Amino acid sequence: EQYLHHYKEIEYEVVRDRYDNCITVCNMENMDPLGIHTGESIVVAPSQTLTNTEYFTLRNASISIVRSLGIVGECNVQFALDPLTSAYYVIEVNARLSRSSALASKATGYPLAYVAAKLGLGYGLTELTNKVTGVTSACFEPSLDYLVVKIPRWNLEKFKGVDETIGSMMKSVGEVMGIGRTFEEAFQKAIRMLHIGVEGITNVETLFASTHEARTYLHRPTPKRMFAIARALQERVPVSTVAEITGIDGWFLQRIQHMVNKENELREHAVLNGAMLLELKQLGFSDRRIGNVIDASEMEIRALRQELGVTPSIFQIDTLAAEFPSSTNYLYITYNGQHYDVEPYGKEGVIVLGSGPYHIGSSVEFDWTSVSTAEALKKYQKKSVVINCNPETVSTDHDVSDRLYFEELTFERIADIYEFEMPHGMIVSVGGQIPNTLAKTLQGYGCQLLGTDALHIDQAEDRSKFSHLLDSLGIQQPAWDAFTTLEGLVDFAERVGYPVLVRPSYVLSGSAMNVCYSKKELLYYAQQAAAVSGEHPATISKFYAKAREVEMDAVAQHGKIKAFVISEHIENAGVHSGDATLVLPPQSISEEIQRVIERAGRAIAQALEITGPFNIQFLVKEQQVAVIEANVRASRTFPFIAKVTGVNMMEMFVDALFSEEIAEVTVPKPTFSAVKAPQFSFARLSGADPIQGVEMASTGEVASFGEDVEEAYLKAILATGGNIPRKGIFVSLGGEEKKDEFLDCMQELKELKLPLYAPEETWEQLQERGIEATKLSDIDRQGDSGVLRCFREGLVDLAIVIVAGRMQKDLDQYYVMRRLAVDSNTHLLTKIKQVRLFTKALRDKDLETIAIKSWQEYLS
């Protein structure tokens, strides 16, 4: 195809009915030039840099395309526009609801999916009412008097060796949408919504080690490029030069330049009056960022702002630009206004904090808990007030809550909304870690938190406080300590014995946690990946190899557990709970051990006076039970438990808040087996090492039911893109211990009657044990090898690559094999427990004879 260098990318969302009525619901402009996937690009709606002629030319073209194709329903049309000549090309047409459709729907308040479904049933646009506004026809094109900015959320730092460059393949795992009356206001809001540790576009002090590094990021599209642009403009690089390098329109760059200039002005004068403060707030600067610049605290700036009368307004997203009166529950906060579109709910209202952007560690599970809580409030005639900023979520749909603030989950913004609404209270325990982290600050400010007290939440979150609590309760925990020197780490490790788990408070490179099996590994990791010093202590704990990991999810009222469920990880401890394969009911945990876990859970709930959901993770080894950690909030397993047992603990939580005493419920033990398995995206992340460890890497999950765990696990493997091997199996085993463990699986593998392929070292070990395999040569001088050809020629469709240890040399030694498997779309297993279960399932189960049942049939 013709290469369209630095063309603009423009999108139109169009709906058409069978009577040929056709409207454009939203047009969107990608801030990044063509070549960056629209899911990876910063997107602005409505477009800001098109001329009137360009806008209507592309609008007419999109309508003509939709009519010519005879589309009934919703359609997305993407254009490439030459910024110099206004020539344009059609890139693609999506005759369906797409990622952009979801954004357009949330940006305009036009329910695209609902309208498209009705049009598919034969309705006309003039027959339908816009459910959001309640007063306009669906044939009415939205008119916006505000602006939205969508920014993707990346998590590439979680993946060692990954190529950070963004381009035509998606790597982001989520997105946020900021709403404001100006680009600056919406843009800075959206940056804070990402929760990546920056307060706005100018907050770049710690992001780059040098000017040279920043310039490198300027020339290469990565998640950091927008900050590299701000750094360049701070260093007085001309806007025209930045535009030429990046292909980003000068209009956007001038807006960023304006924000940089205003911060410089504040820094030079360091004096805040009402006019200056209002201008800064209208440009999207947070109280904390303003405080950082003039060496004041966030609370001091907040007090000064309120004293000077600089307070925000609350506006509706009415889609009508005030052309007609309407009443919507979509709200945003702005400093570019002087009135409120709504009245506060007062004590009728309950604020529910959402989960923010999807990222590794927090995904749709926490949106489910937020939505379930908001819906449960209706039973008690309470008005649900949801705060969230993620356009992909159900919680930001128009019909889920009584009032939705499409806003950032920061102390400043939540406090603004709380002071306006003056609600009955606020729920922080159903949106994952972001709201939980804010609990102590919000309660200290005077916000009424519903559920567990913030001080008790902090007692569970703070490692030292929680450890003391467990000691006082006589509950076992892995030995741990914190040190500021390498000597301290080594002394501890030698005292308790290897392996040990190290968690540095400051990371230089690689993952934040690591398991070390020897002094050599500990020193290597502490010196290469972690900065251990007086300012940055490292926490070290005893790691129990071959231990089982078990989770308890529960809901309590006034410290008494009212319902609980115990589930088990298939993999041994050492795999993050979010990456582990979870099975319910437990398969290898005895009733006696489950009673020990229950008693420990009840004691912790009582000591922390928990009212609400919580999760505790346990280690089980040789009939000994130890607590790893407790989270006094809903966990990512709550939706899974509800699907498997039919018990919605979020509803029980709301009952516990508004009832004097609720009865304890014995959660029924399933008569089937259920498996929750992780979904990884390694194929999209070029260079990333596809191995599970103590840092979470999965980007999604599936749940599968079966008559037994083998059937459920086999379904889960297929649901996550795995396959039943038909050609051959590649086997690479690191370390004698791993080879001995693997022998348990060999009988099942042999019964599959598939050829085995192994690199030389593993082949020799298999030969010694009488197991036939094809030997694959190591890499030769030309960079070729039998291993490479094995994957390249498609000889195998299952790869088993087990690593001896977690030291970097061990990981690197087998990295090429793991990466080859992923890049050749070969199903990869890296944990012994996974291999044992999968091979047993392959031996015992036949897909042709597995019964297909509905969810309701399993629960009945």
N, C-alpha and C positions, 0 to 999 in steps of 0.2 A: 504493500500500500504506500501511497504518498505519505511522507513524514511531515506532519503539521507542527513545526517547531514553535513553541510558545503561543499556540492558539489558545483562546479562552474556551472553557467548557461550560456550556449553558444547558439547563434542563427545563422542560415544561411538563407539568402533570395535567393531563387532559382527560375529561370524561365525556362520553357520548352515549345517547340512548338510541333505541331502535327507530325513533322518529327523526333521527338525524339532528337533534338538538345537541350542541357541542359547546363546552366551555373549558377554559384553562383555569385550573384551580390555583396553581402556584407556579411561578418561575423561579429558578434558583441559579445562582452563579457560583462556580467553583473558584475560590481564591487562588488555588494552585492552577498552573496551566495544564493543558492537555498532556496526558502521559502519566498522570497520577490518578489511580483508580478513584472514582467518585466517593467510594467508601473510605478512602485514605485522605481525602482532601478536606480542607476547611471550606464549608459551604455557607453562602449568605443568601437569605431570602427576605424580601424580593431582591432581584439583581440591582447592583449599585452603579455599575460603570457602563451600561449600555445606553446608547442614544435612543431617542423615541423611535426613530426609524428602524434601528436594529431590533428593538424590543418587539415591535409589531410585525416586522418581517419574519422573525423566528416564530412568533405566536401564530401567524397565519400559516406558516409552513407546517407547524405541528398539527394544527387543525386539519389541514389538507391531507396530511399523511394518515391521520386517524380515520378520516372519512374514506379515503381511498382504500384502506385495508378493511373497511367494514367492521371496525371494532365496536362492540357494544360493551360498555363497562369503563374501566380505567386503563390509561396507557401513559407510559413515560417515554418521552422523546429527548434524546441527547444530541446536542449540536457542538461542532467545533467552529469558532468564529475568529476570523483573522482580525486582530486589533488594529491593523494598519489600513486594510482595504474594505472591511466589513463583509468580505466574501465568507460564505459558510458552507459547511458540509454536515450531512447527517451521520452521526457516529453509530447510533443503534436505537432500536425501538423495542421497548419491553411492554408487550401487550398483556400486562398482569400487574398486580401489586408488587412493588419492589421495595428495596431499602429506602430509596428516595421518596417513595409514596408514603411510607411511615413518617418520615421527616416532614414532608409537605402537609400531611394531615395534622400533625401536632403544631406545625408552624402557623397554619391558617385557621385551625379550629373547624376545618371542613372534614366530616367523617367519611373519608374516601372508601374504606372497606365496606362500610354499611351501604353507601350509595351504589357502589359497584355491584354488590350482591343483589340489591333491589333492581338495578337495571338488567342484570342477568335473568331475573325472574319475569321481565317484561314490562316493568313500570317505566314511565317517562320521567324525565327530570322535573317537569312542571307539576307532576303529581306528588313529588316527595318534598318533605320539609326538612331543612337542616336541623338535625336533632340537637346540635350544640347551641345554636342561637334561639331556636324555637319559634322564630318569627319570619324567617326568610325561606324562599323556595331553594331547592337544591340546584336550580338553574341560575342562581345568583352567584356571580363570580366574587370570591372574597376580595375585599379591599383592605389593605393593611396600613395602619398608621403607626406601626412599630417595625422593628427589624430583628431577625433572628440570625444567630451564628452557630453553626454546628462544627464542633471540633472532635476528631476521632480520639479515642483513648488507646494508647499502645502500652504493651508490657514487655518490650523486647529485652529489657535489662534482666529478665528472669531466665534468659536463654543464653548460655555460654556459647560463644563462637558465632552467634547469629549475625547475618548481614543486616545492618540497620537501615539500609537504603529502602525507601518506599517508592513504588512505581505502579505497574499495571496489575499487580497481584495484591490482594488485601492481606494485611498483617495485623491490623488493629483488632481489638477484642470488644470494643464498646464505643460509645459516643455520648456527647453532652450537647445541650442546646441552650444557649443564653439568649434572653430576650431583653431588648432595651429600645429606647427612642432614638439612639444614635448607634453607629457602628462601634465606637469606642466603648460605650457602656456595655453593649451585648458581648463584645469580644473579650473584654477583661473579666466579665462575669463567667463566661464559658471557660476561660483558662483556670480560674479558681475551682470551677465545678469538676475539673479533671482530678483534683486531689493528688497532684504530683509534687507538692511541696513548694510551689511558687505562688506568689500573691498577685501576679499580673504580668503583662508582657514586658515590663521594664525590670522585673525582678530576676536579673541574669547574673548576679555577682558570682554565684558559686557553680554555675552550670558549665563554664569553660575554664580550663586551666590557663589558657593564654589567648591572646589575640589571634595567633596563628591557628589554634584549634577552632576558634569561633569562625574564622574565614573559611576553614575547610568545610564546616557544616553549612556555610552560606552557599557553597558551590554544589552541595549534594543534598537532594531532598531526603530528609530524615525527620523523625519526630521533634528534633531540636531546631529545625531550620527557622521556625518563626522567632525563636529566641536569638538565634544567630543574626537575624535581620535587625532585631532591636539593638543588639550589641554593636553591629556595624553602624547603625544610625547614631547611637550614643558616641561612637568614635568619629563622627562627622563624615562618614562615607556618604556621598551624594545619593539622593533617592533615585536619580536616573541610572546610576551605576548598579545599585541593588536591583532595580527593575530589569536591567539588561542581563544580569547574572541569573536571576531567579525566574524571570518571565511573569512575575506577579505585577498586576496593573499598578501604575503609580498612584492611583487614588487610594488604594489600601495602604500603600507604603507611606503616603503623606499623613494618613490618620495615625499610623504608628509613630511617625516623626512628631506629630502634635503631642502625643502622650509622653514621648521622651523629653520634648522641650518643656512641657509643663512640670514634669518631675524635676528637671534641672533647675527650673525657676524656683521651685519649692526648696530644693537643696541649697541654693545660693542665698536665699533670703531667710529661710528657716522661721518664717513668721506666718501664722495662720490667722486670717480674719474670716468673717462670714462669707465674703465674696469669693476669696481664694478657695475656701473649703468647699463651697457649693460647686465651683467650677471643677475641682478635682473629683468630686463625687459624680458629677455629670459625665466625666470622662472615664468612669468605672473604677477609680482607685478605691481600694478597701481601707478601712480605718487602720488595719495592721500595717499595710504598706506605707501609708502616710506617716504612721508612727515610726516605722523603720528609717525613713528618710530623715526625719528631724529628731531622732533619738527620744521617742516617747512611746509609751505603751499603748496597746489597742484600747484599753479601757479609758485612758486619759483622752485619747482622740474622740472616743464615743461621748464621753461626758462633755467635752468642749463643743462638739457638734450639736448636741441636744441643747446646750446652754445658748448657742448662737442661733438656734431655731433651724438648723440644717437637717431636715428629716425627710425621708422618702415618701412618695405617693404610691398608692396601689391602684393599678389599672386593670381593666378586663381585656382579654383577647376577644374582641367582639366580631372580628372578620368583616366588619362593616365600616370601619374608620368613622364611626359615629354618624353615618348617613341615616341610619334608622335606630330607634331605641331597641336594645336587646338585653337579655340577662343571661350571661354565661358564668360558669363556675371556674373558668380558666383565668388565673390572675398572675400578674408579674409586678415587680417593684421597680420604680424608677425615680431618679432625682430630676428628671426633665418633665416635671409636672407639679401641680399645686393643689390636687384634690384627690379624694378617694372615691372609687366607683362602687364600693360596697360598704355595708355596715358590718361591724364586728359581730361575731356570734355570741361572744361572752361565755357564760358558764355552760351554754348548750354545746360548745365546741370542744373537741379533743384533737390535738395536733398529733399526727403520726409522721415520724421522720422516715423517709424512704431510703433506698440503698445507694443512690447516686449512680455513676456510670458503671456499666459492666466492666470488670477487670479480673485478672486472675486472682481468685480468692473470694470474689463477690460477683455473683451472676443472678440469673433469673430466680434462683431459690429464695433470695431475700426479697424479691419483688412479690413472690407468692405469699410470704409471711406478712408483708405490708398490706397487700390487698385483702387477705383473709381477715386481718385485724380491722381494717376500715369497714369491711362488710359486716363484721360481727358487732360493731358499735351501733348499728341500726336497731338491734334488739333492745337496746337501752335508751332509745330516742336521743342519742347523741349525734351531733353533726361532726362528721369526719373531715378534718382539714389536713390534707396530705401535702408535704413539701418534698419535691423531687425534681430532678433536672435531666432525666434520661428519656429521650423521645421513643426509645425502643420498648418501654415497659408498659404493662397493663395498668400500673398505678397512675400513669399519666394519661389514661383514657378519660373521656369526658363523663362517663356514667359510673365510675367506680367510687368516687368520693363526693361529698357534698360541696367541697371547695378544694381546688387544686392550686397551689402556688408553684409555678414552674420556676424554681429558684435554687440558688446554691445552698449546699448543706454546710454552712459555716456558722460560727457563733454569731457573727454580726447580723447575718440575714435572718437566722432563726429567732434571735432576740428581737429584731425589728417586728417580725410577724407576731411573736408572742405578745409584745407590748401593745400591738394594735388589737389583736383578737381577744386578749385577756381570757383564755379558755379555762375549762375545768381542769385541764392538765395536759401533759405531753408524754407520748410514748416513744422511748428511744431504743427499745430492746428487740425490735422486729426488722430493722433495716441493715443488719450486719455490723461491721466494725466501725464504720464512719460515724453513725449516730452514737454508738457506745462510747467512743473516744471523747465525744463532746459532753457526756453526761455530767461529769464533775464540774465543768466550767458553767454549764447552763444552770445547774442547781445552785451553785455558788452565787450566780447572778440574781437568783430569786425565782427561777422558773419552777413550777410544780411538776415534778416527774411522777408519772403513774407507774407503779410497780416497784421493783427493788431500788432501794436508796442508792444514790450515786457513790457514797462512801464505801458501800459494800461491793458495788461493781468494781471500784478501784482496788479494793482488797483482793479481788480475784484476778484482776489484770496485773497488779504489781507482783513480780515474782517473789520478792523478799517477804512481803506481807502474806501472800498466799502460802508460802512455805511455812511460816510461823504458825499460821492457822492449822495446817495439816499436822504439824508437830503437836499442837495443843489438843487435837482430836485423836492423836495416836494412829493416824493414817499414813501408810508408807508412801514414799516418793523417791525418785532417783536422787542420789547425792548430787549436790550442785554448789557452785560458788561463783563469785565474780572477781576478776583479777585485772590489774592494770599493767602487769609485766608478763613476759614470756616465761620467766622462772616460776611465777605463781601458777600458770597454766600447767606447766610440766610437772611441778610438785604434786598438784592435785591429781593429775592423770595417773601418776605412778602410785599414788596413795590408794585410789579407788580401782585402778586397773583399766586397761584399754578394752574396748573402744570407748571414746568420749564424743559427746556432741558439743560443738563450739558455736556460739551465737555472738558475733561481734556487734557492738553498737554502731560501728562505722565501717563501711565496706569499701575497699579500694577497687576490687574487681571480682567478677564471678558472683556466686550465690552468697546469700547472707548467712547461711548455716552450712555446717559440714560435719560429717562423721569421720573421726580420725582413729585409725587402728593401731598406730604406733607413734613413738616419740618423733620419728623422722617425718611422718605425715603431719603431726601436730605442728611442728616447727615450720614445715613447708607452708602449710595453710596460713598459720598466724603471721608469717613474714610476707607471703606473697599476696594474700587476698584480704587480710584484715589489718587495720591499724590499731594496735593495742597500746594504749598509753593512759596517762592519768586522766585525760579528757575523754578517752574512748575505752572504757573497760569492756572486757569480753566475758560473757557468761559461759561457763563450762559445766556440763553435767555428765553423769555416768550414762552410757548408752548400752542397752541390753540387746545383744544380738540374738536372733532367733526367738524373740519374744512376740507374743500375739498382741495385737492392739484391738481394744474393745471400746465402744462408745456408749454412753448413756445419755439419752435425750429425755427431758422431763419438763413438766410445768408444776409450779408450786404456788401455794397461797400462805402467806405469813410464815414461811419457813417449813411448811409441811407439803411433801410431794403429793400431788393429786393424780398424776399419771406419769408413767415412764416406760421407755422401751430400750432394750439393750440390743446392740447390733455388733457385728464382728467384721474386721478387715480380713480379706483373703490373704493379702501380702503380710509378711512379718513387719514388725516395727522398723522404721527407717524410711518409709514412704509417707509423704504428707497425706493427712486424712482426706484432703480434697482430691488427691490423685489415686487414693487407694480404692480397691474394689470392695464394696460393702455388701454383706449378706445378712438377710433377716429371714427367719430367726437364726441365731448363732448356731454354727455347726460343730465346733470343737470346744466350746466353753461349757463346763459342767454346771449342773444346777447349783451345786455348792458354791462354785466361784461366782455365779450370777447373784447368789444371795449375799456374798461378801461385797460385790459391787453395789448392790442395792443399799446395803447398810451404810457404805461409805457415802453414797449419793445423798441419802437422807440426812446424814450427819452434816455434810457440807451445806445442804439447802437450809438446814436449821441454823447453822452458825452464821451464814450470810443473810439470814432472814429474807430469803428470796420470795418474791411474788412475781411470777412470770416464767417465761421459758429459760432453760439453761441446758448446757451440754458439758459433760465431763469425759475426758479421754483417759483410758486406763491401759497399763501394761500388765500382761499376764504371762508369767514364766514359772514353770515348775511349781504350780499351785500357789505362787505368790502374786499378790495384786498390788500395784503401785499407781498412784495418780500422776498423770503427766501435766494436765492443765484443766482449768474450768473456764467456760465462757458463760457469763451471766447475761445471755441474750439467746435469741433463736439461732440455731445453727443451720448449716446448709443441708442437713439431713431431715429437717422437719417436713418438707413437702413429700419426700420419699416415704417417710413413716406414715403420713396421712394417706398416701396412695395404697400402701400395703395393708394397713390395719383398718382404714376407714375412720380413724380417730383424728380430728382436727384439733391439735393442741392450741392453736391460735384462738379458736373460739373459747376453749377452756380458760385461756389467759384473760380474755375480756370478761368472762363470767367471774373470774377471781377478782378482777378489779371492782366490779359493780355489785357483787353479792357478798353477804356477810360470811358465809361458809359454803363452799361447794363440796360435793361428795367426791371421794376418791374413786377413780375409774380404773378397773383392771383391763388393760389393753389386751384384746384377744390375740392369742398366738396364732399366726397364720398357719393354715393347713397345707400351704404350698411354700415354695422358696422364692425369694425375691432378691435380685442383684442390682446394685447401683454401680455402674462402671463409668470411668472417665473417658472423655473424648479429647484427643490431642490434635493439635494443628501443626505438627512438625513438618509436614509436607510443604506447607506454605512458608515456613521459616528457614530459608536457605542458610546452611551452616550450623544451625542449632543442633546440640547433642540430644538425640531422642532417648533419654533415660529418666526413669523416675527416681526421686530422692526426697530429701527432707524439705526442699523448696517446691512449692506447688507450680505446675506447668500446664495443667489441663485447662481447656477453654470451654468445656461443656460436660454434659453427662447424659446417660440414658438409664432407664429402669426397665428390667425385664423380669417376667414371672415364669415359673415353671413348676412341674410336679416335684422336682428335686433341684438341688443347687447346680448339678451338671447341666440340666436342661436350661435353667435360667441363665447360667454363665455363657452357654453356647449362643443363646439368643442375644445376649448383651454384646458378645464379640461381633456378631453379624451386624447388630444395630450401630456399632461404632465404626463400621467400614472394614472389619476384618473378614476373613474368608475361611472356608473349609479347604485345607490343603489337598490338592489333587496331583501335583507334579512331583515335588520333592521337598526335603526339609534341610535347611542349613543349620549346623550346630557348632557353636564356639563356646567353650567352657573355660573360665579362668580360675586357676587354683585347684589343688587336690580336693579340698573340702567341697567345692562346688561340684566337681566331677563325681564324687562319691554320692552327694545328694541327688544328682541328676539320674543316677542309675535306677532309682525307684521308678522313673518315668520311662525307662528304656523299653520295658516289656510292652507298654501301651503303644509306644512309637513303632516298635517292630511289628505289632499286630496291624498297623495301618498299611503295611506292605508298600511303603513309599521309600524311594532311594534317599539315603542320608549323604550329605556333603559336609566335610569338615576341613578347616585349615590343619596344617601338619601336626602341630602340638596336640590339638584335641583328637585328631585321627589316631595318633599313636596310643593315646589313653584308651580310646574306644577299642582299638585292636587288641590291647592287652586283656580286655574284658570280653573278647569274642564277639564284638559288635561290628558288623560290616558297614563300611562307609567309603565313599570316594574321597581320596586325598586331594586337597586343593593347594596349589603352590603359593608361596609367599610372593610379595611384590618383587619383580625383577628390575634390572637397571633401566628398562624402557618404561617403567611405571605400570607394567601390566602384571596381572596375577590370575591364578585360578579362581580366587575369591571374586575378583572383579568380573571375570567372564561368566561365572556362575550366576550372578545377578543380572548382568547385561543380557545374557542369552535366555533369561527366564526359565532356568532349570528348576528353581524352587519357588514356592508360594507361601512358605512359612520360614521365618528366621528366628532361631533361639540363640541369643547372645548374652551370656551370663558373665558378669565382671567379678574378678577376685576381690577387689577392695574398692574404696572410693578415693584413693590417692590419685592425683592428676595423671601420673604416668599410667596407672591402671585404666583410667577412663580413656586416655588418649590412645592406648594400645588397641582398644576395641571400638573406638569411635568410628573409624572408617567403615567397619562392618555394619554398625548400627545405621549410619547415615546412608550407606548403599541400600540397605533394606528399605528405608523410608523413601529414598529417591526412586527406587524401582517399584514402588507401590506393593511391597511385600509385607505381609503381616509380621510384626515384630513383637517378640516376648523377651523381657529382660529380667524377670523374677522367677525363681524356682517354683514358688507356690502357684503362680499363674500357669506355668508349664504343666505342672502336675494335674491341676484341675482341667485344663484345656485338653490335654491328651486323654485323660479319663473320660471326658465328655465326648470326644471324638470316637473313642472305642465303644462307649455304651449307648450313644444316641444316634438315631437316624432321623434326619430332617423330614424325611417323607412320612414318618409315622408320628411325629410330634403333633399333638392336638392343638388346634388354634382356638383359643378362648378369648372372649371379651373380658375386660377388666371387671365388669359386674359379675360375670360367672365365677371368677376367682374369689371375689369377696362374698359371694352368696353361700 
